[in-house]
Amino acid sequence: MSNLVEEFNEYRAKMNDKLLADNNLVIKRIFNLDTNAYSAGALDVKTKELLGLVASAVLRCDDCIKYHLETSHKEGITKEEMMEAMGIATLVGGTIVIPHLRRAYEFWEALESGQ
């Protein structure tokens, strides 16, 4: 896996461990809710991940975009599906989303090269 993906995952894991070790009940509940929200239900995991990806892009959260890209990749979402979702995100979010689209594309390439 590329450095871009490894660095993101290492930092995310390290900081999540620190946050959860602080034993704040509200933070723990939010993390749990997030995990459960993306479990299969009436919508499958792939659909939920694409929804999360679009929302993250519109909200311009690069960490969230990376997280949903990696999970989407693991779930078998194709580059074409990812780009279609990012197209919707760019349409809804406007041209201010384009820098995030660039970084998302770069991160997706890093995910693909790690296979």
C-alpha positions as CSV (number, residue, x, y, z in Angstrom):
1,M,0.0,0.0,0.0
2,S,1.3,3.5,-0.7
3,N,2.6,5.9,1.8
4,L,-0.4,8.2,1.3
5,V,-2.8,5.5,2.5
6,E,-0.5,4.1,5.2
7,E,0.1,7.6,6.7
8,F,-3.6,8.4,6.8
9,N,-4.4,5.1,8.4
10,E,-1.6,5.2,11.0
11,Y,-2.5,8.8,12.0
12,R,-6.2,8.0,12.2
13,A,-5.7,4.9,14.3
14,K,-3.3,6.6,16.6
15,M,-5.6,9.5,17.2
16,N,-8.7,7.4,17.5
17,D,-7.0,5.3,20.2
18,K,-6.1,8.5,22.1
19,L,-9.6,9.9,21.8
20,L,-11.2,6.7,22.9
21,A,-8.7,6.2,25.8
22,D,-9.8,9.5,27.2
23,N,-13.0,7.7,28.1
24,N,-15.5,10.4,27.1
25,L,-18.9,8.8,27.0
26,V,-20.3,11.2,24.3
27,I,-17.3,10.6,22.0
28,K,-17.6,6.9,22.4
29,R,-21.3,7.0,21.6
30,I,-20.7,9.1,18.5
31,F,-18.0,6.6,17.3
32,N,-20.4,3.7,18.0
33,L,-23.2,5.4,16.2
34,D,-21.0,6.1,13.2
35,T,-19.9,2.5,13.0
36,N,-23.5,1.2,13.3
37,A,-24.9,3.7,10.8
38,Y,-22.7,2.2,8.0
39,S,-23.7,-1.4,8.7
40,A,-26.0,-3.1,6.2
41,G,-29.7,-2.4,6.7
42,A,-32.4,-1.4,4.2
43,L,-29.4,0.0,2.2
44,D,-26.4,-2.1,1.6
45,V,-22.9,-1.1,2.8
46,K,-21.8,0.0,-0.7
47,T,-24.6,2.4,-1.1
48,K,-24.1,3.8,2.4
49,E,-20.4,4.3,1.7
50,L,-21.1,6.2,-1.5
51,L,-23.6,8.3,0.4
52,G,-21.0,9.0,3.0
53,L,-18.5,9.8,0.3
54,V,-20.8,12.3,-1.4
55,A,-21.7,14.0,1.9
56,S,-18.0,14.2,2.9
57,A,-17.1,15.8,-0.3
58,V,-19.9,18.3,-0.2
59,L,-18.9,19.1,3.4
60,R,-15.2,19.3,2.2
61,C,-13.8,16.9,4.8
62,D,-10.7,15.3,3.3
63,D,-10.2,12.8,6.1
64,C,-13.8,11.7,5.7
65,I,-13.4,11.4,2.0
66,K,-10.3,9.3,2.4
67,Y,-12.1,7.0,4.9
68,H,-15.1,6.5,2.7
69,L,-12.8,6.0,-0.4
70,E,-10.9,3.3,1.4
71,T,-14.0,1.5,2.7
72,S,-15.7,1.8,-0.7
73,H,-12.6,0.3,-2.3
74,K,-12.6,-2.6,0.1
75,E,-16.4,-3.1,-0.6
76,G,-15.6,-3.5,-4.3
77,I,-16.8,-0.2,-5.6
78,T,-15.3,0.5,-9.0
79,K,-13.5,3.6,-10.1
80,E,-16.4,4.4,-12.4
81,E,-18.9,4.2,-9.5
82,M,-16.7,6.3,-7.3
83,M,-16.2,8.9,-10.0
84,E,-20.0,9.0,-10.7
85,A,-20.6,9.6,-7.0
86,M,-17.9,12.3,-6.9
87,G,-19.5,13.9,-9.9
88,I,-22.7,14.2,-8.0
89,A,-20.8,15.6,-5.0
90,T,-19.2,18.2,-7.2
91,L,-22.5,19.1,-8.8
92,V,-24.2,19.5,-5.4
93,G,-21.2,21.1,-3.7
94,G,-20.1,23.4,-6.5
95,T,-16.7,24.1,-7.9
96,I,-15.3,24.6,-4.3
97,V,-15.3,20.8,-4.2
98,I,-12.9,20.4,-7.1
99,P,-9.7,20.5,-4.9
100,H,-11.2,17.7,-2.8
101,L,-12.1,15.8,-6.0
102,R,-8.4,16.1,-7.0
103,R,-7.2,14.7,-3.7
104,A,-9.9,12.0,-3.8
105,Y,-8.7,10.9,-7.2
106,E,-5.1,10.8,-6.0
107,F,-6.1,8.8,-2.9
108,W,-8.1,6.4,-5.1
109,E,-5.0,5.9,-7.3
110,A,-3.0,5.1,-4.2
111,L,-5.6,2.5,-3.1
112,E,-5.6,0.9,-6.6
113,S,-1.8,0.7,-6.7
114,G,-1.7,-1.1,-3.3
115,Q,-3.5,-4.1,-4.7
